[in-house]
């Protein structure tokens, strides 16, 4: 009896867990598409059905418009995102490691955090013009603010026992920082990456309000102007799929870089 209980209490194997998650994802997708089709077919809404959206996808792919818009949006999002995290990581470490730096920088971070990046658009246009810089700057700001807070939180959340133990063993500040603080902060930093990436995509549509001639956000605005709902759905779905793919890439890197961390698998 005890042996049987021990066997049944074992956590699921990684492959079984992956297969289970994949099956649940497929079921969720099918149910969502079915509900969408039923709702659009009921006549109670002007929303296009899945068939109309798929047809518009085919048209946008055939004339190359979808790929041009996706390329423009991906370049803007990744440029703003990588610039954001490149500055957020050292600033977050600086705030977490040095009390004086925290006192000087943190009020500004908290100040800009409560200002939506979208509210910066008029200022960005006046100071940076209407070309690519203001678009990238707004995306950069959204990614930076999310990532810097996560990095700072990771540094201040490091168990002081580890730091004290390293000091007892004779480690200097540099060794403690690189061998203790950085590894212990990595999970927080990668979570900040995921949040920052989501913020970058969420800001994309507003950023492409700034005199854009291509991009998924720009195409959505064109669809709104001409009441072309299938075009809006094509852009929405494309943003969601691209964002999901990038999020899964970051999640994969997180699992690789924090393989030492215990995880609860259900």
N, C-alpha and C positions, 0 to 999 in steps of 0.2 A: 504493500500500500504506500509506504513512504517513498519507494523507488518510483512508483507511478506518479505520485504528486510532484516529485523532483523533475521528472521528465516533462510533465505538463506545464510546469512553472518556467521552463526555459523560454527565453525571448525568441521571437521569430528570426529565422535566418535572413541575411541581407537580401538574397535573391527572392525569397518568398515575400519579404516586405516590399521589395521593388515591384514585384508582379501584382501584389495586392493594391499598392498605390496607383499603379498604371491602370488596373481594372476599374478602380473607383473614379479615376480621372476620365476614362472613356465613358463610363455610365453617366457621370455628371455632365459631360459634353453633350451626349445624345439627349438627355433629359432637357438640358437648356435649349438646344436647337428645336426640340419638339415643342416646348412651351412657346418659344418665339414664333414658330410656324403657326401654331394654333391661335395665338393672340393676333398675329397679322392677318390671318385668314378669317377672323371673326367679323371683320369690317368695322370694329369699334375704334380703330386707330388708323392714321395715315402711314404708319410705319411700314416700310417695305418688308417683304418676306425673305427668307433665306435664298430662294431661287433667284429673285431679282438682284440680291447682293452678289451672289455667285456670278451671275451674268455680267454685272458691272466689273467684278474682279477680272473676268476674262477679257473684257474690253480694255481695261486699264493696263493689263499685262501685255496684250497684243500690240497696243500702240506705244508701249515703253514708258507711259506716264507714271505708272505705279513705282517702277524701279527708280526712275529719276527722283520722285518725291521721297522714296525711302532712303536713297543715298544722301540726299540733301539733309534730311532730318537726322539720320544716323551720325553724319559728320558733325552736325551742330551739337547733338546730345553728348557724343563721346568727347568732343573737344572741351565743352564746358564742364563735363563730369571729371575728366582727368586733370584739368587745371584746378578744379575745386578740391579734389582729394590730395593733389600734390601740395597745395598750400595748407589744407586742413590738418594733415597729419603732423607736420612740424609744429604748427601753431597749437594743436591740441596737446602734444607732448610738452611743449613749453609751458602751457597753462597748468597742466597737471603736475609737472615736476618742480616748477619754481613758483613759490607763493607770490612773489612780487609781480611776475609776469601775469599770473592769474588775476591779481587785483587790477592791473592795468588794462588787460585785454577783455576780461569776462564781461564788464558792463557794456562794451561795444557789441560783443557777440549777442548778448541778450537783447540789446536795443534793436539790432537789425533782425533778430529772429521774429519779433512781433510785427515787423513790417513785411507784408506779403511781397515776394519778388516781383509780382505783377505791378505793384505800385511803383516800382523803380523804373518801369518802362519809359514814362515821359522824360525822366532825368537822363536815362541812358540814351534816348534819341537826341536830346539837346547836346549832350557832352560827347557822344561817340558817333553821331551821324545815323544814317539809315541803312548802312551796309551790314556786313556780318558781325562786326564787333559788338554792337548792342544786343543782338540775339544771343551770342555766345556768353556775354557778360551776365545776362539775366539767368541763363541756365547754370552758369558757373556759381552764381550767388546761392541758388537753391541747393546745389550739391555741396557747396562749401559749408553752409550753415548746418546741414544735417550731419556731415561727416566730422566736423570739428567738435561738436558736442559729444558725439559717440567716442571719439578718441580721448578727449579730456576725461570723460566718465570712466573709460577703461583704465587710465593711469591712476586716478584717485581711488579706484576700486580694487587695486592690487592688494592682496593680503599683506599687512605689515609684518606678519610673522616671517614671510619669505625674505623680506628686505632685511629684517633684523638678523635672521640666520645668516644671510650672506655677509653682513657686516662683521658678525662674530667670526666668520671664516676668513676674514681679512680682505674681502672684496672692496674695491674703491667704488666711487659713484658711477664711473663709466661702465664698469663690469656689471654693477647692479642694474643700471639702466638697460644695457644691451642684453644681458642674460636673464634678467628677472622681469623687469617692467615691460619691455617690448613683447616678449612671448605671452605674458599674462594679459596684455592689453589687446592682443591680436583678435580674439573673438569679438570684442566690442567694436574694434575698427572695421572689421568685415561686415558686421551688422550695420554700421554707419554707411558703408559702401552701398549696401542694398537699399537703405532708406534714401541715400543721396541719389542713387540711380533712379529710383522711383520719383523723387522730387524733380529730377532733371527732365524726365519724360512728361511729368505733370505740367511743367512750365513751358514745354515746347510749343504748344498751341498758341499761348499768349506771346511767346517770343517771336513766332512767325507772323504776328500781326504787324511787325515792323518792316513794312515794305518788302515782304518776301515775294519771290516769283516762282518758288517751288517749295516742296515740303508737304508732309502729311497734314500739318496744322493749317498751312495755307490752302490746301485742297479742301479741308473741312469748311473753311470760311467761304470759299467759292461755292461749295454745295449749299451752305446756308443762304448765300446771296441769291442763288437761283432756285432755291427750294428743291434741290436735287438730293433727296434723302439717301438713295443708294450710295452716292459718292461719300456722304458723311459716314455711313456705316463702313464703307471700304477703308477709309482713313482710320476710324475708331478701331476696327478689328486689327488693322496693320500695326497701329501703335501698341495695342494690347499684346499681340503676338511677339513683336520685337522686344518689348519690355519684359515679357515673360522669359524669352530665350536668354536675354542678358542677365536677368535675375538668377536663372538656373546656372549660368556660367559662374557667377559670383558665389552662389551656394556651393557649387562643386569645389571651387578654390577654397572656400571656408572649411569644408570638410577635409580637404587635403592638408591645409596649413594648420588645422587644429585637431589633427587625428589623435593627439594625446589627451584631448578633453573627453571626459565621460559624457555620454549622451543617453537620454531615455528614449528608447525605441518602442513604439506600440504596434 
